[in-house]
Structure formats: structure tokens, C-alpha cells
Amino acid sequence: MRQFLDFEKPVAELEDKIDELRRMSETDGINISEEVARLTEKADRQLRATYAKLTPWQKVQVARHAQRPHTLDYIRTLVTEYTPLAGDRSFAEDNAVVGGLGRFENRPVVVVGTERGDDLDTRLKHNFGMARPEGYRKVRRLVELASRFALPILSFVDTAGAFPGIEAEARGQAEAIARSTDAFLSAPVPILVTVIGEGGSGGAIALGAGDRVFMLEHSIYSVISPEGCASILWRDTTQAAAAAEAMKLTATDLRNFRLIDEIIPEPVGGAHRDPVVTIQAVGRAIATALPGLLALDPAALRAQRREKYLAMSREPAV
């Protein structure tokens, strides 16, 4: 069953009416195709109008939508012969991070990403996509494996941030994030990153330092959540909408600041409306960018990546 966000209520009411009319038609044999077509067109117009003017806070809600495709959905669709790898060879397996070996368009690759889960059981299993230190050490292990065998890396980011628990801090959360980020920056292979939902703080950047960074149209990327920002600035989490506006966390904002490379359009109504189309669009973006990166030798690739991130501190604000 499709889940609707608060601001989608007018669309939800129309679609409920359409479903009701279709049930009546099946039960009573009444021909109401013209009325269904009229309401369907009206619902489509309403949906397009709503998504044409989303506020930053509304985009936050879309980015967090429970029915958006998650990392494992992208892996299942885009990567063949996928073999998952587990553990950091130091402490434990962290299910918030998934990754392994596979083939993208018949080319061997390493794929890695944060996984939120689809229902209560899987969300608990994957800790809602919030990785512990062993998760980021697992990421580093996969990046080093890719570097050793000259395999491109596909990274998918969808996390509210690193797990903030005491045990994570005790096991070196900040150090693990820093070393994961360093592994990405130092890797002598192409790295293509896609923010598919929420890109939160260091938990996201630990998987996000790529040669090409894509964002889905309604995804977000920020140093802190709007709720966290509001609690710091106003000591009031109900100011999250104002915080989202001020934080410039949408894909358009990030592209204007030259912090990402490309925005991948989503279907009208968001990725959760048509996950297959969304995943295919991401696959096309990766397939288009990869050949140019493969043409670079490792030294040039690393130098270009280094300059890209150093330039971010020198670019004037837009």
C-alpha cells in the first residue's frame, strides 16, 4: 500500500476516490471509465503541481520516505553476480553497511552502501542505516580490495548519519570515519557515488568522496539533520522546517555550490512512485560517467580527485 506524506493529502484523497470508483465498477458492473479518467488526470496534475514547488523541508520528507528504493534494491537491479562480503576483520559485521563484488554492465566492480531496511525487522537488522565503527572499517576494507584489483567502486549513500551510541564512540567512531574517507580519497580507481536518499554528516561523507557524485532530485545532503540544527540554533526541534531552508541541503543547492556533479531526475511524485525507473536512471548516469574515468591512469585520477575537493574550499559562495 502506498504511503502518503502530509503535504500529499490532496493527491491521496483523489487516488482514494479513484480506487473506490474502480471497486464499485468491479462490484456493480457500472461503467465509470470516464469519471475515473477525469479524476486520474486531475490527480496527476495535482501531483505535478505539488512536486514542482517542494520546500526544502518537504524534500527532507521525500528523501526519508520509507518506500524509496534503498541500496540493496540498486544492487539487485544494477549489479549481476553480486557476492556480498562481511565483517571488518577486526571486531564484527555491521549490517548497516552492505557491499561486495559484482558486475555492472558486465564490468567487475566493488559496490558498497548504507542500507536502511524496508520494514521494521530489516530496519532493526540494518540499524536504520546508521553504521558503527566496524561498518566504516568494512567500507575501508572494500575500498582497499577494489584498489588492489583495479576495480571501479560504486557507492550508494542513504543514512541519517553514523550511529551516535556510547559503544560506537568507545570503538573509535571518528577515527573509523576519517580512515574510510581517506581510503576513498586515496583509491587509485574510479569512484562513483550516488546519494539516493538522505546524506547525513560524517556517516555519509565516509562513503561519499568520489570522482563523480550524483544526487537524486529529491535527496538531501547535509552536515546535520534539520531537527538537530533546530535544536542547536533555537533549542526547538519544531523549527526543523526553518532549519532545512537555511541549511541549503537540497540537490539543487549542492549543485549550485559545486559540491556534487549531477542531479538525477526522479519520477513525478518521487522515487517511491516508480522505483524501477529511478534505479534505471541512476544506472544510466553511472554508465555514462564511468568510461571517462576508466580512461585516466591512477595517478591522474587521484590528482584530479584531490584537486576537486581542495577546490571546494576555494570556490566562492553562489
N, C-alpha and C positions, 0 to 999 in steps of 0.2 A: 504494500500500500504506500502510495506517495505521501511524503511528509511535507507539509507546507510551513513556510516561515510566516511570522506575524504580518509582515508587510505584503504577503501574497494572498491575504484573506479574500479580496475581491475575485481573484482568479480561482481560488479554492471553491468559492460559492458557485461560480459559473460551472466549473467542472463537476461539482456535486450534482448540480441540476441536470447536466448532460448525462451523467451516469444514471440518474433517476429516470429520465425520459427513455433511455435505452432499455432499462429494465422493464418499464411499462410496455414498451414496444414488443419485447420478447414475451411478456406475460399475457398481454391483452390483444396482441396482433394488430395494434394501431400503427398506421404509417405516419410517423412523425419525423421523417428524414429531413424535411425542410427546416423544421424548428431546431433539430439537432445541428444541422449545418450552420444555421444562423448563430446559434449560441457558441458553437465551436470557433467560428470566425471572430466573434466578439471576445471570447476568452483569449484567443491568440493575439488580438490587438491589445488587450489589457496587459497581457504578459510582456509583449514587446515594449509597451509604453512604460511599464514598471521597471524593466531591466535597462531601459535606455537612460534612466536617471537615478541609479542607485547611489545612495550616500555611502561614504566610507564605512560607517557602522553597519549598514545593510550588506556591504561586501564582506565584512567580517563574518556576518551570519551565514552568507552563502559559502564562504571558504570553509566554514566549520560544519556545513550540512552533513548529517550522518550518512546520507545516501550518495555522496560524491564518490567516484571511484578512488580507491586507495592504492598504495604501492603494489600490493600483491595482484590487484586487478591489471595494472600496467604490465607487470612481469608475465602474467599468464597470457596476455594478449600479444605483447610485442616480442617476448623472448622465448625462443624454442630451445629444446634440450636443456632446460634450466635445471641445474644441480645446486641446491642450497648448501651453504656452508655455515657451520655453527661454532660458537664459542670464541673467546679471545685468547685461548691458550695461556691464561693467567689466573682467571678467577671463575668465570661461569658463562653460560649462554644468556644473552639478553634478547628476549623476543620482541622488544620494541624496535630493534633493527633487523631487517631481513636482507639477505644478499647471497650471491653465489656466482657461479659460472653459467653461461648460456650462449645463445647465438641471436644476434639482432640482424635481421635480413641476411642470414647465413654467415655473418661475420662473428667470430668469437669475441665475447665481451665479458667484463665483470659488471654486475649490476648490484646496486646497494640502495637502501632507502629506509625511511622510518615508516612503520605500519601502525595505524590506529586501531584496526579491527572494525568489524561490520555490525556486531551485536554485542550484548552485554558480556557474554562468555569470551568472545575474541578480544573485546576491548580490555577486559581484565587480563587476559593472556599476554597481550601486547603492551600492557600498561599505558593504554591510550596514546601510544606513540612517543612516550617520554622515556628516553634512554638513560641508563645508568652508566658509570664509567666503563664497565665491561662492554657495553654496546658501542661506545666510541672507540674502544681498543679493537673491537671486532671490525669496525669500519676501517681502521688503520691497517689491520691485517689484510683486508680485502684489497685495499689500495696498493699495498706493498706487493701483494700477489700479482695484481694487474701490471705493476711496474716491472716485475721480474720477467713476465712472459709477454710484455709489449701488447697488452690488451686494452682497448678503449674502456672507459668507465662511464656507465650510465647511472646517475644518481637522482633519486626522487625524494623530495623534501615535503613532509607533511607532519608537523609536530608543533605543539604549543610551546615547546622548549624542553630542555634537559630536566630529568627528574630532580626535584629540589629536596629530597629526603636526606636526613642526617647520615644514613648509611652511605649514600652516594658521595656526600662530601668527605666522609671518612675514608673512602676508597680513591679519592683524588679526582673528583668530577672535573674541576677546572683544568687540571693538567691533561686529562684524557681528551677533553675538547680541543685544547691547544695543540696537542700532538696529532690529532685527527686532521685539524685544519692545516697544519704544517705538511702532513703527508699529501694532502690534496695539492697544495701549492708546489710541492717538490716533485710530484709524479712526472715522469718523462713520457706520459701517454696522454692522448686526448681525453678530456673530461667534459661531459655534457650534463648539466644539472637542470632539473625541472622542478619548480615549486608548484605542486599540484593542489595544495590546499592552504594550510597555514604554515608560514615560515617564522618560527619564533625563536629569537635570541640566539645564544651560542649553540643551542641544541640544533638549530638549522644551519648555521654557518659552518659547523663541523662537517657537514656533508655538502656545503654549498660553494666552495671556492673552485669554480670550473672555468674552462676556456670559453664556454658558451653557457649562459644562464638564462633559461626560459621561465616565464611565469604564465600560468593560465590566467585568462582575463579576469576572473573573479577571485583569484587567490590573493593572499596578503603576505607581507614580509616586513618584520619589524624587530626592534631591539627588545621590546617588552609588549605584553598584551595591552589592549586599551584599558581593561579593568585594572591591571597593575599600574599603568601610567596614571589613571584617575585616582587611585588610592594614594599615590605619592604626591601628586600635584594638588589635589583637592581633598584628600582623605575621604573620598566618597566615590565608591565604585559605580554609583548611578550616573556619574559623569562620563561613562565609557564612550558614549557617542561623541561627546565633545573632544575627548582624547583621541579617538580614531580620526577625527577631522584634522586635528593638529599634527598628528604623527606622520602623515603622508606615507601611508603603508600600502596603498593600492598598487596594482601593476603599472598603471599609468604614471603614478608618482615616481616609482622606482625607475621606470624607463626614462622619464624626464631628467632624473638625477644621474643617468648613465650608470646605474648600479646593476642593471640587468641588460640583456642584449635583445630580447624579443618577447613580445606578448603573443600568446597563442589564443586565438578566439575560442570561446565556448558556445555551445548551442544556446539559442534563446531560452532563458529560464535557468541557465547554469548547467554545469557538467552533470549534475544528478538527473537532469531531464533526459539526457541521452549519453550515457557513459561510453558506449561503443564509438560514437562519432568523436567524442572528446579524446579518447585514447588513440584513435587513428590520427587525429590532428597532431598530437604530441609525437607519435611515431614519424609522421612526415617531417616535422620540424627537426627532429634528431637526424633523420636520414639525409636531409638537405645539408645540415651543418657538418656532419662527420667527415665526408671526403676531403674537404679543405683542410681540416685539422690533421688527418692522416698523412697529408702531403708534406707536413712540416717535420723536420728532424727533431729529435728530443730536445736538443739544446735550444733551438729556435722556439719550440713550443713552451718550454719553461721560461725563457726570456720574455716572450710575448705575454704569458700569464702574469709574470712578475710585474711587468710594466702596466698591465691592465689594472691591477689592484693598487699599485702605487699612484697611478693617475687619479684614482677616485678621491684621494686626499688633496689633489691639486685642482680638480675641476671646480669652477665657480658654481655657486648655487643657481638653480634655474628659477 
